[in-house]
Amino acid sequence: MNRQTYYLIAFALTIAAVMPASADTLDTVKNRGVVICGVNPGLKGFSQSNSLGVYSGFDVDLCRAVASAIFGDPEAAEFVPISASERFDALTTNKFDVLTRNTTWTLERNASYGEYAGVSYYDGQGFMVRKRSGIRSAMELDNKPICVSRGTTTELNAVDFFKVSDMRYKPVYFEDGAKAIAGYESEKCIAFTTDRSGLAAQRADLEQPDAHLVLPEVISKEPLGPMVRIGDARWANVVRWTLNCMINAEEMGLTSKNINRKRSASSPAARRLTGAEGDAGARLGLSAEWCANVIREVGNYAENYERNVGPDTDLALERGVNQLWTDGGLMYAPPIR
């Protein structure tokens, strides 16, 4: 071996050592027989387990939709409860396949921990207070103790808000959201701050929900969505297009109730969506009916929303900016073709 060849081999080995591994998660999931999702340990409407340990909620159903896309079975999903402070390390160390936990898409997280597969819920941070406090605006929180959890965008957004509002910030920090709301309940703080969807969820679980008020100010942008590890584009596409399938299905009027009878008499776009024509499934490494299975087993985006967090649930969240783009909202999915 000449010296030039030696250096070329050494250089190649060095590059291989520092490059991130690109494991094929889809093959791993198929061989295992289930998809494993990291979820919030307990956030009403989004991720919560019952006395039997069975999980349900908006984020849980997104995981079940991924299982339906791969296996045609929403029950081929397992859930790992994970805290806000531990979620990114757990993702990067392969504790689960996809993080379907209320997690805000930011540049730092995207660059450091993983790839976001889309926005499943557009949110914004707010504050909750007791009605008897007399506070009716976040601008009245000057030097008032605020319960906030560490390791979240919530922590940073609150600092920014008080700074630009020229108010004194008095945070009372907790390690996670459950401890923060417990601190608020025990009156260690005047206010509790997190995403407004989280405020609705926590308020609904309080002993007297009507005694608490979510203040009107929205102090941040919180695009929440599923997250996967960096370096596995095929797996990212499976999660991304599962979400896009649900959004497109709502736009086309395809639901869990009509998917079987509408497939043969639908538009060309809907026929591609449901696998009646085209090769979308093959391109993702899935069956032709991958999206039809998602709709049949879990439903479209609207069904997931209304079932878990909509106006007729305890959270009573209106669609707002989470309406389809055709209805004035932000939900817009690329076409499947």
Salt bridges, closest charged atoms under 4 A:
ASP24 OD2 - ARG234 NH2 2.77
ASP27 OD1 - ARG234 NH2 2.91
ASP61 OD1 - ARG64 NH1 2.86
ASP61 OD2 - ARG307 NH2 2.89
GLU75 OE2 - ARG64 NH2 3.46
ASP97 OD2 - ARG32 NH1 2.69
GLU115 OE2 - ARG240 NH2 2.71
ASP142 OD2 - ARG168 NH2 2.84
GLU155 OE2 - ARG150 NH1 3.45
GLU187 OE2 - ARG132 NH2 2.60
ASP205 OD1 - LYS44 NZ 3.64
ASP210 OD1 - ARG203 NH2 3.61
GLU250 OE1 - ARG319 NH2 3.16
GLU277 OE1 - ARG271 NE 3.05
ASP279 OD1 - ARG283 NE 3.05
GLU289 OE2 - ARG263 NH1 2.75
GLU289 OE1 - ARG296 NH2 3.97
ASP314 OD2 - LYS44 NZ 3.34
